[in-house]
Amino acid sequence: MDGSAPGRAGHDAQVEGEYWLKRQQGVGLWARVHVCIEPGAHQVVKVAPDACAWIAGIHGDNTATGVPGDLRAGAEAGARLALSEAAATGTVTVTQIQYTNIDTSSDDVRFATAWAVWQAIGHQPRHAPYIDNEGIHFPSADE
């Protein structure tokens, strides 16, 4: 890392990242996540209450725009994974989670969120999650 990531010397501005997971071989994997990261001394993760407000634009219904609990948990886990792997600090706010009812799981959102954070801070992970024919695999806690 070159000092430009949150929690590193010289970083004093908000950064943004986005990752779009699209895979339709075997089991469908689909999630699009956008994050904003503000500098800070600690690792803080938030999911914006309106992160799924895009649904209202498609369906014209504001009643179903809350973030589903499993996807919220996936986003939080992905952001924590990314910050920990990068040894970075800051406040990550997941500002948008796009998903489908059929092809999106909490692991898809976790994967996309981690990569969105790494993209925002310019980090190439040493122990990244990966996808194969069996699905998504995350690094173990002791890697």
Buried (B, 14 or more C-beta within 10 A) or exposed (E): EEEBBBBBEEBEEBBEBBBEBEBEEEBBBBBBBBBBBBBBEEBBBBBBEBBBBBBBEEEEEEEEBBBBEEBBBBBBBBBBBBBEBBEBBBBBBBBBBBBEEEBBBBBBBBBBBBBBBBBBBBBEBEEBBEBEEEBBEBBEEEE
